[in-house]
Amino acid sequence: MVRLQLSQQQLSPAEFRAALMRVPFTARDTWLDLVFELDGIPDDGPELPRGCVPYLPCPVDVLCRLVEHARIEPSDVVVDVGAGPGRAAAVLHLMTGAAVVALEIQPALVDATRALAARLHVDRLAVIEGDAAELTGRMHLGSVFFLYCPFSGERLERVLTDLEAIARTREIRVCCVDLPLPPVPWLELASPAANDLAVYRSVTPRASPGTAQSLR
Ligand SMILES: C[S@@+](CC[C@H](N)C(=O)[O-])C[C@H]1O[C@@H](n2cnc3c(N)ncnc32)[C@H](O)[C@@H]1O
């Protein structure tokens, strides 16, 4: 029924959420895979660089808490940094109406995301192929950034540097699953402490003393 309604674009975000909430808590991931026609976890390809994290789907329960704590609205643009086959990206769109940009380095998963968006008749889900740490120009579209542990180290630092530049221009939210962030003064926690999920909101970054002096 839900699949039919999606194919006819007849399901509002509130209706999709209600349908999901009617499913028993422990069966929601299986239900979603049935609705999305996703059969198991796709294999990772040789394009995944060393040190980058393979595909694993984010549990629906975590995505529901993320939507709540990040207060995602239809006017938001969510960037899924390392999107896999688009499962989380599609859920976030269907639950909120927000546009979603999926960044993914593995071409087969990029194709899978495009196929999923077509199956679900979702047109506010764009996919960009490449290394997210090098797609920094594309980040500027976003207001909410979702990172389910795609990488850490230098790549994460590069992404955070880019997000800080965006946070100087407007408030953003950064949602991390199983990804401890190095302390950054321009993010404050917006969700209750939890082991798996941390939702941050940006606070206006202050110019460092060095920057202030160089401007005088
Ligand atoms: C743990 S999975 C998360 C998938 C999806 N966001 C979700 O929550 O279901 C991490 C994903 O990040 C992708 N990834 C890893 N390194 C990447 C990089 N440098 N640039 C873009 N995507 C990357 C992997 O291919 C994988 O699909």
Ligand as a Chemical Component Dictionary entry (heavy atoms), coordinates in Angstrom:
data_LIG
# 
_chem_comp.id                   LIG 
_chem_comp.type                 NON-POLYMER 
_chem_comp.pdbx_formal_charge   0 
_chem_comp.three_letter_code    LIG 
# 
loop_
_chem_comp_atom.comp_id 
_chem_comp_atom.atom_id 
_chem_comp_atom.alt_atom_id 
_chem_comp_atom.type_symbol 
_chem_comp_atom.charge 
_chem_comp_atom.model_Cartn_x 
_chem_comp_atom.model_Cartn_y 
_chem_comp_atom.model_Cartn_z 
_chem_comp_atom.pdbx_ordinal 
LIG C1  C1  C 0  28.546 3.722  7.286  1  
LIG S1  S1  S 1  28.037 3.983  5.592  2  
LIG C2  C2  C 0  26.700 5.165  5.792  3  
LIG C3  C3  C 0  25.683 5.123  4.676  4  
LIG C4  C4  C 0  24.476 6.030  4.810  5  
LIG N1  N1  N 0  24.846 7.397  5.141  6  
LIG C5  C5  C 0  23.509 5.513  5.860  7  
LIG O1  O1  O 0  23.457 6.131  6.922  8  
LIG O2  O2  O -1 22.824 4.531  5.650  9  
LIG C6  C6  C 0  29.391 5.012  4.988  10 
LIG C7  C7  C 0  29.306 5.327  3.510  11 
LIG O3  O3  O 0  30.260 6.351  3.229  12 
LIG C8  C8  C 0  30.821 6.096  1.965  13 
LIG N2  N2  N 0  32.131 6.774  1.927  14 
LIG C9  C9  C 0  33.245 6.403  2.594  15 
LIG N3  N3  N 0  34.243 7.274  2.322  16 
LIG C10 C10 C 0  33.738 8.205  1.497  17 
LIG C11 C11 C 0  34.285 9.355  0.886  18 
LIG N4  N4  N 0  35.567 9.695  1.065  19 
LIG N5  N5  N 0  33.486 10.105 0.096  20 
LIG C12 C12 C 0  32.187 9.753  -0.114 21 
LIG N6  N6  N 0  31.622 8.671  0.425  22 
LIG C13 C13 C 0  32.380 7.892  1.236  23 
LIG C14 C14 C 0  30.930 4.591  1.895  24 
LIG O4  O4  O 0  31.045 4.141  0.554  25 
LIG C15 C15 C 0  29.617 4.185  2.576  26 
LIG O5  O5  O 0  28.591 4.062  1.616  27 
# 
loop_
_chem_comp_bond.comp_id 
_chem_comp_bond.atom_id_1 
_chem_comp_bond.atom_id_2 
_chem_comp_bond.value_order 
_chem_comp_bond.pdbx_ordinal 
LIG C1  S1  SING 1  
LIG S1  C2  SING 2  
LIG S1  C6  SING 3  
LIG C2  C3  SING 4  
LIG C3  C4  SING 5  
LIG C4  N1  SING 6  
LIG C4  C5  SING 7  
LIG C5  O1  DOUB 8  
LIG C5  O2  SING 9  
LIG C6  C7  SING 10 
LIG C7  O3  SING 11 
LIG C7  C15 SING 12 
LIG O3  C8  SING 13 
LIG C8  N2  SING 14 
LIG C8  C14 SING 15 
LIG N2  C9  SING 16 
LIG N2  C13 SING 17 
LIG C9  N3  DOUB 18 
LIG N3  C10 SING 19 
LIG C10 C11 SING 20 
LIG C10 C13 DOUB 21 
LIG C11 N4  SING 22 
LIG C11 N5  DOUB 23 
LIG N5  C12 SING 24 
LIG C12 N6  DOUB 25 
LIG N6  C13 SING 26 
LIG C14 O4  SING 27 
LIG C14 C15 SING 28 
LIG C15 O5  SING 29 
# 
